[in-house]
Amino acid sequence: SRRASLLYARSDALLCAVHWELVTRGYRCLGAGDRAGPDERKSELLPAGWQADPELYTLRYQAQDDSRELLLKAIMVDTSMILNVMDRSSLQVADVTLNVADYVDPAHLGDFHRAYKNMEELRTRIVSGIISPFKTDKEKDNNKESKPERTVPTTPRDYDPLRIPPRQPPLSREPPWPSPLGPFAVGGEDLDPFGGRRGGMIADPRRSGYPVPGIDPSSGLPSRLPPGAVPPGARFDPFGPPGSGAAGPNPDHLPPPGYDDMFM
């Protein structure tokens, strides 16, 4: 019938597109059928009798470098074409199903330029469905597009330009000396008396590591001057009874154990 002949013409057109895609990807057609015939040779053309059975197309392809041979079977089921491809050496199988109406326009079968539609989608499905699965890892790596390498920023990851001063990079080392205010600094000076470390075994409030602020006359002195009595920056000579100022540590406060000498 006319409807059947139209359907066969559409399936023939779709198979021609599949054949052309295989040829452009480095394959050549050996012939039709499951078995090799006499005087076969690789060709870019479809062999004679390729459309003898419009419901089952059977074609054999071989790579140009003879690395593999593929057996293609295209089965028509209603309006769909099922492509089944097997690598005859490894017996690996791949398949894809194509809807004929999505890629062939029956109104323009006589014009090659208008007979096909959605060609980019058709090409992608053919390649990903029945060509790429048979490529080796080396071939896949050669076909990959070169991607720009990810650049590593030269600035430290923990750098914050809005923070003053910048935070310490995470890979920097801590200073070798312990903090004089650290809770575990007790006894450090006894272990290293010449190292300038703080934190002896005997508690000394004047050597605890906390800075002792100087006296600001303008802030007022208890029982002497009220706040604001001396302008900032004015010359000020300390006054008061001798010994009332802040003197240094008295040696008698911390005498050696068992030492009792009043003249020392």
Secondary structure by P-SEA (a helix, b strand, c coil): caaaaaaaaaaaaaaaaaaaaaaaaccccccccccccccccccccccccccccccbbbbbbbcccccbbbbbbbbbcccbbbbbbbcccccccccccccccccccccccccccccccaaaaaaaaaaaccccccccaaaaaaacccccccccccccccccccccccccccccccccccccccccccccccccccccccccccccccccccccccccccccccccccccccccccbbbbbccccccccccccccccccccccccc
